[in-house]
Amino acid sequence: MEHTQALITNDAVVFGLLLAILAFVFKTSSSDHPGLKKFYSFVPMLLLCYFLPSLLNTFNIVDGENSNLYFVASRYLLPACLILLTLSVDLREIARLGYKPILMFLTGTVGVILGGPLAILIVSMFDPELVGGAGPEAVWRGMTTVAGSWIGGGANQAAMYEVFKPSDNLFGIMITVDIIVAEVWMAFLLIGIGKKEKIDKFFKADSSSVEHLQRKMEAYGKSIAKNPTTTDLMVMLGIAFAATAFSHYCADIIAPSIQENAPELGKFSLTSKFFWLIVISTTIGVILSFTKARAYEGTGASKIGTVFIFILVATIGMKMDIRALGDHPGLFMVGGIWMLIHIVLLIVVGLIIRAPYFFLAMGSKANIGGAASAPVLAAAFHPALAPVGVLLAVLGYVLGTYGAWLCGILMQTIAP
């Protein structure tokens, strides 16, 4: 695709457009108009928050790739929203969910690790050149970066880029495959939320533990609810962004120190500043949940956190270019087969242990999407469930680079 100057390059203008889109989606999705109600019964609101900003990029109205808005949202708003969302987390109640969410998460991880080499094996049977190549252009090298993203996130993806060193051109193609395939699956997960009762019935799942957690956290929020004052809002934002600043400060010290003294720990993402930013901010949020700061949930902590999440969602959508679906269709097919293996494994294990749809969705998205997407999907089930997505996503960061490295070695062995 030819790249030309975007119509709007001022991020202040772009940010205004994104907020206008979010306002439009929220307003229409809460409307009582029969036509809009029917429309949103088929098209999830969150999906539009991804899709509409992508049209701005697709039609060259904005340049999502060169905009700084995603960086600002992921580095400033994401850690702040993780703190605000985990303020009211009840770890004892989450523990009562049992082994199933962890097992589904690990199943999702195994699905990515095995799915990559199996996708190469399947495609090589009828088109070995598609998954071949040599040196930095070897397709398996580029696929390792997708594995890093799909098990952990951007930090793990960057780690795989440094470890296996695919060419910049191949890396760019694989980023597109990663985003498009992952977002198509995200769309299906969102559609499934509207049919979760039918899916749970198919899985013969008992979702009472999820419903109990949702009710308890929702009831807690209502029990402490009050009309927030300007002071309440300022204190909440002060807590969130002061903790974000502290997380950045610590990450700027810890990551370079590990890189200098124990670089081999890079395979666990421990040399990534972003990894430490997410872990430290989430840890602060969990610690604050044991203090009086927990009461700020009653003045809207999770609501502010949710606003930050949707701004992040819009900036992620803005980076997508729908036209990319027509580029390198063969590699999209490889990515699709890979994702299908991940999905099938989740469904099989879910049927065996009778896991609720919420656990299947979280088991997948805590891997494929990480901290940027898992809390978004969890909140789409119910805002009170967002902390479950946060905690599982952090686990994904911990396992991401190691799992992706293992996947890479397997793909290298199988690649033609």
Steps between C-alpha positions, in 0.01 A plus 500: 500500500622847416550720801394863463474786746197456725231769492541564877840475668439710812451257791286753686251492212523120472435462872190717469375281214554182702313640802216613270477146360494349850232749608291412192529125566417529871206735435345287226561171685306628802215639289146367533443529124375157377725504192812576703406241763469235227827612338695475826347161575700372201802734496683534834570857607864420572549369147393838359748671733772302319353509150398863452846642591656247258301663217680829569831324441378287209379803302814699586313758706750443781837324517459246778852366460675833561259637758623517859153446647536122542833548679344755737194281563703182557770662718293752699134402491540120502698476828271762657190304399652173628543667841146637500349168390686294760424736791189298581634155411409224744776240468324253729191505280710464184672200661155349546472479121715188535747341263298540179602856400871419551465171307324677212771766498776236485304317228500821299877528546557140388269563203728783381822304563380194306287693249798675337698188404182312407392787271841488328473120467149515351577780251835344397311193376353696207708821480843463666626828350237696691651397834858471376770759450855524625697721734317809631224439241413154641126514572538307826716783637222751439245262652694496827409867548132411458544226761645756740205732448244220523630355826593823677490829316707768331794465739525127429464566126792744513703241691444241226600757237832544681552126559419362152571816294257482205542768231323830557279436196394157627446639849270770361294240311473282810382793713215544251418126512511515881263797527247396234468133603487588871235770447284271285506248787426784745190581294377140534567504875297819535212358297511193725434714808147562377449124474688396813199323656462278191875433489507410871209264440689336212806458724274377784684758708417626846557875491376557856850583630540774238153636573571492875822699453321746272213549747730536800727757336201686359328498840815630665513784251138590570547479878768769494359701210467874544491807281868583437626844596773684313731402787413131453576518128828684557613254765415201277689647206785593734524142626482354148756725335735527798508117506553504121792741546648277771459197273683677217774611740554145627478349151768744376733371773414128514495411129840652406654352817386149406609559139849590623542239773289206383416544128404133472181588693386688191330180382256548789435866399680613816713745299191675361399832658140449384485162675606658830267795447200264475611271784581783744184700428281190537679407823440850638131469414475164676681636810267802509201262495594406858495865612241775541568598139271210410205726593569720197320238295186660644586833339562352157857365488410217262290736285799730448716193433248381242512839324879464477459148361269615222741778404767231475264285291442787256875563462558129433225502238652808341818299423309244291475524120218288360667503155779287647265201479576493127879501548689172543183288514707184537650614831156600625392142424793369707400733785139389467593130525719579799217683674255221414722244675507725809120530490433128446724406792318747725161360395610139556638568849203724577262217413696253712506715815164670425650847514270806475541714189651776715794271588551401135494862384738609777729200445539607140516878536740503798740337250399667175480864595641507851446792736376727222207275402420249776349755742305652208343163417438419867329838547281425198359207701459733798716790628536324836687214328777716348753414780485131400621596153774721646642225724496233228664739254789559739550123512515510120783754513694274736470194275496683166861511390590154627199345326567694179867394506395134529250552216777655291733205551220259399421707188867511405515120525191446284547781242591378146 
